[in-house]
Amino acid sequence: MKTSTDVIVVGAGNAALSAAIAAQEQGAQVTVLERAPESESGGNSRYAAGAFRFIFNDAQDIINLVPDLTTDEIQKTDFGSYSAQRYFDDLYQVTRYRTDPDLCEVLVSQSHDTMKWLRGKGVRFTPIWGRSAIKRDGRFIFTGELTLDAWGGGEGLIAAEKKAALQSGVNILYETGAMDLLSDGNRIIGVRTQGPQGTQEIHAKSVVLACGGFEANTEWRTRYLGPGWELAKVRGSRFNNGDGIRMALDLGAMPTGHWSWCHSVCWDNHAPPTGDLSVGDAFQKFSYPYSVMINSTGRRFVDEGMDMRIKTYSKMGRIILSQPDQFAWQIFDSKVVPLLRDEYRIKRVTKVTAATLEELASKLDGVDAQSFLDEIKSFNAAVDTTTPFDPQVKDGRGTKGLSVPKSNWAQTIDQGPFEAYQVGCGITFTFGGLAISPATSQVLDTANKPIEGLYAAGEMVGGLFYFGYPGGSGLMAGSVFGRNAGLHAAQSAIA
Ligand SMILES: Cc1cc2nc3c(=O)[nH]c(=O)nc-3n(C[C@H](O)[C@H](O)[C@H](O)COP(=O)(O)OP(=O)(O)OC[C@H]3O[C@@H](n4cnc5c(N)ncnc54)[C@H](O)[C@@H]3O)c2cc1C
């Protein structure tokens, strides 16, 4: 095995492969270190649905990114637009104005160009007609926020990026985890690895850390997110244990961001402890705005219809984890069952059906049955049946007089057969991480000075997401900052 190269990239997810491709593009010799075996490589990016959030002006911008769209597809779709101002507003709103403005500026302003760059490297995109568009009078109408998925989702994205990296000459070492950074006292000079050959040192002029957050590390989750988080299920890779963050902090890097927060969703309560690529993201259960959710006491505990799903889904896991017994049942009346997303129709699902509410109450494992029946009765009496139900917009059809209101999409639960799905908390990724220089992705030390030779990108960077996260910005941030990290790491290495 070679023991020196120009640039080492740690990780083989979207941020890492973006960095590797960009570094190789500059003429640097690049080695990617991936802790997972090849069959499980690709990190959380491989589990992702594949949505990218980026700015664009009009349909022509989308057509340029998806040149294989047919005339019919173009004619029946209103792609809308997504301005930089809206992207900023969305980021600021969901992060409660905590997001780092300089990181935001880079993410937003480089998002479109990075999409074009990815497309140029062979990543194909497809409009998210099924999950993101509203259908009206036979036309698909996008709001602009989430318009394109990588073709083939996260699997397709990673396959395309890996192909581009290998074709350009990047060397990928699987089952080779980075353990420590090597420093000569002035700059980073390489990485100590653990792999099939045991412990080794690989020297490099620059190192890009892109090896994820700490969501798969139960001890760190409990330490930083708080008691109970060791019980969350990991939606994606089992390999993201905070190694990159730890290595950099050991060398004086500055931690930043929302360390006690993360992205977490409604996830099948009996899903395995970490992600399963054969199921992917289908353990998620995202039709909760049309449900009532009850906990083990039989009571509702959250406004299921507080906002559009894309604005609320990433905090639902946390809310469920804080319930007694850490689970909830999503209850659907037959009026809304046809609206359930595809993920409700998989084989590995914790589901019960019943013809009557009494039968349902007896089947809801772990729930106080009488209290559940009382709760549904009070809920049904509070539903505003005068406002029309419209699942495609915030319809304002809410409840009146409940201590836990439902603000939109309220439907009485009285028409069987009923379906119920048991969900727990699925953690997606953590928000705390390393401080980087926004323009170059260079890791900053505790004096706010760049650490020579060290760059970071992706989930392990802190400061961008607080409290919430606008869907599709995880992959976009990984590609924008990964590309920048690779570019600057290579330029510094071959200067
Ligand atoms: C189910 C699911 C669905 C999602 N859907 C979307 C979506 O549609 N749109 C979106 O924007 N985001 C989505 N996300 C979030 C998105 O996947 C992440 O934000 C993004 O993939 C993070 O990319 P990354 O490259 O930073 O990390 P990852 O893709 O997780 O890559 C980290 C890599 O580092 C490797 N690694 C870890 N430790 C070491 C070590 N010590 N040495 C070497 N390698 C190491 C891992 O094996 C892995 O390959 C989703 C996430 C999940 C789990």
The ligand as an ORCA input file, in Angstrom:
! r2SCAN-3c Opt
* xyz 0 1
  C     -32.468      7.945      5.769
  C     -31.851      9.274      5.424
  C     -32.432     10.076      4.429
  C     -31.864     11.321      4.117
  N     -32.379     12.058      3.073
  C     -31.769     13.218      2.722
  C     -32.182     13.951      1.566
  O     -33.065     13.540      0.807
  N     -31.553     15.140      1.292
  C     -30.538     15.626      2.071
  O     -30.013     16.706      1.794
  N     -30.094     14.920      3.147
  C     -30.671     13.733      3.472
  N     -30.196     13.024      4.525
  C     -29.050     13.584      5.267
  C     -27.799     13.336      4.439
  O     -27.730     11.967      4.148
  C     -26.554     13.782      5.174
  O     -26.670     15.126      5.520
  C     -25.342     13.607      4.275
  O     -25.384     12.392      3.620
  C     -24.068     13.697      5.062
  O     -23.003     13.452      4.177
  P     -21.547     13.279      4.713
  O     -20.718     13.017      3.527
  O     -21.183     14.386      5.627
  O     -21.599     11.980      5.648
  P     -21.821     10.465      5.255
  O     -22.497     10.319      3.960
  O     -22.457      9.816      6.428
  O     -20.361      9.911      5.066
  C     -19.479      9.715      6.155
  C     -18.483      8.646      5.760
  O     -17.415      8.604      6.682
  C     -17.076      7.248      6.924
  N     -16.328      7.193      8.197
  C     -16.771      7.406      9.449
  N     -15.738      7.345     10.318
  C     -14.625      7.094      9.592
  C     -13.236      6.943      9.911
  N     -12.798      7.011     11.170
  N     -12.368      6.706      8.894
  C     -12.797      6.614      7.612
  N     -14.086      6.744      7.259
  C     -14.987      6.998      8.238
  C     -18.400      6.533      6.894
  O     -18.263      5.156      6.684
  C     -19.060      7.251      5.702
  O     -18.672      6.682      4.477
  C     -30.721     11.776      4.832
  C     -30.131     10.957      5.804
  C     -30.682      9.712      6.084
  C     -29.990      8.853      7.120
*
